[in-house]
Amino acid sequence: MEIREVLARNLRKARQAKGLSQEELAHRAGVDRTYVSALERRVYAASIEVVDRLARELDVDAADLLRRPTRREASATKAKP
């Protein structure tokens, strides 16, 4: 799994768990909504500074946004329709 895909999955999961729209997260982190959307669609690779700002607004560690899923988690994700 590429690091862009890892970030995209973890970012979307953390954002949704926090109940934030892309627009609200972007506003809080000081980036454009289209940038958050592009990160979640794996269009862009984020700088470490942006990863840190997003993580702070999501109340997670930056490392959590870059953590690859375990094999079990990856298998469970693939099994979902």
TORSEKE-582024 format. One line per 5 residues: number of its first residue (from 1); for each residue x, y, z of N, C-alpha, C. Coordinates in Angstrom, 2 decimals. Layout:
% TORSEKE-582024
NUM) X Y Z X Y Z X Y Z ~ ...
//
This chain:
% TORSEKE-582024
1) 0.84 -1.17 0.00 0.00 0.00 0.00 0.89 1.24 0.00 ~ 0.64 2.15 -0.92 1.42 3.38 -1.02 1.09 4.31 0.14 ~ 2.06 5.15 0.51 1.87 6.06 1.64 0.72 7.03 1.40 ~ 0.48 7.43 0.16 -0.67 8.32 -0.12 -1.98 7.63 0.23 ~ -2.07 6.34 -0.07 -3.28 5.59 0.25 -3.44 5.45 1.76
6) -2.33 5.22 2.45 -2.35 5.12 3.91 -2.87 6.42 4.51 ~ -2.29 7.54 4.09 -2.73 8.84 4.60 -4.20 9.09 4.25 ~ -4.59 8.80 3.04 -5.97 9.04 2.61 -6.96 8.28 3.49 ~ -6.70 7.01 3.71 -7.61 6.19 4.52 -7.67 6.67 5.96 ~ -6.50 6.90 6.54 -6.45 7.31 7.94 -7.02 8.70 8.15
11) -6.77 9.60 7.21 -7.30 10.95 7.30 -8.82 10.93 7.25 ~ -9.38 10.23 6.28 -10.84 10.15 6.15 -11.46 9.51 7.39 ~ -10.86 8.43 7.85 -11.39 7.72 9.02 -11.37 8.63 10.26 ~ -10.27 9.33 10.49 -10.15 10.21 11.66 -11.09 11.41 11.54 ~ -11.20 11.96 10.35 -12.09 13.11 10.13 -13.54 12.72 10.38
16) -13.96 11.59 9.85 -15.33 11.14 10.03 -15.61 10.79 11.49 ~ -14.63 10.18 12.16 -14.79 9.83 13.58 -14.97 11.09 14.43 ~ -14.35 12.16 14.02 -14.44 13.44 14.73 -15.71 14.20 14.32 ~ -16.40 13.72 13.29 -17.63 14.36 12.84 -17.41 15.65 12.09 ~ -16.27 15.76 11.42 -15.93 16.98 10.68 -16.11 16.79 9.18
21) -16.58 17.83 8.54 -16.60 17.84 7.07 -15.19 18.16 6.59 ~ -14.94 17.92 5.32 -13.65 18.30 4.74 -13.45 19.80 4.89 ~ -14.52 20.55 4.68 -14.44 22.01 4.75 -14.07 22.49 6.15 ~ -14.70 21.91 7.17 -14.42 22.32 8.55 -12.99 21.95 8.95 ~ -12.56 20.75 8.60 -11.18 20.35 8.91 -10.20 21.27 8.21
26) -10.45 21.55 6.95 -9.56 22.43 6.19 -9.47 23.80 6.84 ~ -10.61 24.35 7.22 -10.64 25.67 7.87 -9.81 25.66 9.15 ~ -10.02 24.65 9.98 -9.30 24.56 11.25 -7.80 24.39 11.06 ~ -7.41 23.65 10.01 -5.99 23.36 9.76 -5.32 24.43 8.91 ~ -6.10 25.37 8.38 -5.53 26.44 7.58 -5.13 26.03 6.17
31) -5.90 25.08 5.61 -5.68 24.66 4.23 -7.00 24.76 3.48 ~ -6.96 24.63 2.18 -8.17 24.70 1.37 -8.93 23.38 1.41 ~ -10.26 23.46 1.33 -11.08 22.25 1.33 -10.72 21.33 0.19 ~ -10.42 21.90 -0.96 -10.07 21.07 -2.12 -8.77 20.31 -1.88 ~ -7.90 20.86 -1.03 -6.65 20.17 -0.70 -6.93 18.94 0.16
36) -7.81 19.10 1.15 -8.19 17.95 1.98 -8.84 16.88 1.11 ~ -9.71 17.30 0.21 -10.35 16.37 -0.71 -9.31 15.64 -1.56 ~ -8.35 16.38 -2.07 -7.30 15.78 -2.91 -6.45 14.80 -2.11 ~ -6.18 15.11 -0.85 -5.42 14.17 -0.01 -6.21 12.88 0.18 ~ -7.50 13.00 0.43 -8.34 11.82 0.63 -8.53 11.02 -0.65
41) -8.32 11.64 -1.79 -8.42 10.94 -3.07 -7.06 10.52 -3.60 ~ -6.02 10.73 -2.81 -4.64 10.34 -3.15 -4.08 11.12 -4.34 ~ -4.56 12.33 -4.56 -4.07 13.15 -5.66 -2.75 13.82 -5.29 ~ -2.67 14.30 -4.05 -1.47 14.99 -3.58 -0.80 14.21 -2.45 ~ 0.49 14.47 -2.28 1.23 13.99 -1.12 1.40 15.20 -0.20
46) 1.03 15.06 1.05 1.09 16.18 1.99 2.49 16.35 2.55 ~ 2.83 17.60 2.83 4.09 17.87 3.54 3.92 17.43 4.99 ~ 5.01 17.23 5.67 4.96 16.82 7.07 4.30 17.90 7.92 ~ 4.47 19.16 7.54 3.83 20.25 8.28 2.31 20.17 8.17 ~ 1.81 19.86 6.99 0.36 19.74 6.80 -0.16 18.52 7.55
51) 0.55 17.41 7.49 0.14 16.22 8.23 0.03 16.56 9.72 ~ 0.99 17.30 10.24 0.99 17.69 11.64 -0.21 18.58 11.97 ~ -0.50 19.56 11.13 -1.64 20.46 11.37 -2.96 19.70 11.34 ~ -3.11 18.81 10.37 -4.33 18.01 10.28 -4.48 17.12 11.52 ~ -3.39 16.49 11.91 -3.42 15.60 13.08 -3.82 16.37 14.34
56) -3.26 17.55 14.51 -3.61 18.36 15.70 -5.10 18.66 15.74 ~ -5.66 19.01 14.60 -7.09 19.34 14.55 -7.97 18.11 14.75 ~ -7.43 16.94 14.44 -8.17 15.69 14.61 -7.90 15.03 15.96 ~ -7.04 15.65 16.77 -6.66 15.11 18.08 -6.06 13.71 17.98 ~ -5.21 13.52 16.98 -4.45 12.28 16.83 -2.98 12.64 16.64
61) -2.12 11.66 16.81 -0.70 11.88 16.51 -0.50 11.86 15.00 ~ 0.44 12.66 14.53 0.76 12.66 13.10 1.11 11.25 12.63 ~ 1.79 10.51 13.48 2.17 9.13 13.13 0.94 8.26 12.87 ~ -0.16 8.55 13.56 -1.38 7.77 13.35 -1.92 7.94 11.94 ~ -1.74 9.13 11.37 -2.21 9.37 10.00 -1.35 8.64 8.97
66) -0.13 8.26 9.38 0.78 7.60 8.45 0.98 6.12 8.78 ~ 0.26 5.63 9.76 0.40 4.23 10.20 -0.29 3.30 9.22 ~ 0.47 2.35 8.72 -0.09 1.35 7.79 -1.00 0.39 8.56 ~ -2.05 -0.07 7.92 -2.95 -1.02 8.61 -2.26 -2.37 8.79 ~ -2.67 -3.08 9.83 -2.18 -4.44 10.01 -2.75 -5.30 8.88
71) -2.24 -6.48 8.72 -2.77 -7.36 7.68 -4.24 -7.66 7.91 ~ -4.60 -7.83 9.17 -6.00 -8.12 9.50 -6.89 -6.94 9.13 ~ -6.46 -5.72 9.46 -7.24 -4.52 9.12 -7.35 -4.36 7.61 ~ -6.25 -4.60 6.90 -6.26 -4.48 5.45 -7.20 -5.51 4.82 ~ -7.19 -6.73 5.35 -8.08 -7.77 4.84 -9.54 -7.43 5.10
76) -9.83 -6.89 6.27 -11.20 -6.51 6.61 -11.70 -5.40 5.70 ~ -10.83 -4.46 5.37 -11.20 -3.36 4.49 -11.49 -3.87 3.09 ~ -10.68 -4.80 2.61 -10.88 -5.35 1.26 -12.16 -6.17 1.17 ~ -12.55 -6.79 2.28 -13.74 -7.64 2.28 -15.03 -6.84 2.25 ~ -14.98 -5.56 2.66 -16.19 -4.73 2.66 -16.55 -4.35 1.24
81) -17.88 -4.32 0.95 -18.30 -3.95 -0.42 -18.07 -2.50 -0.72
//
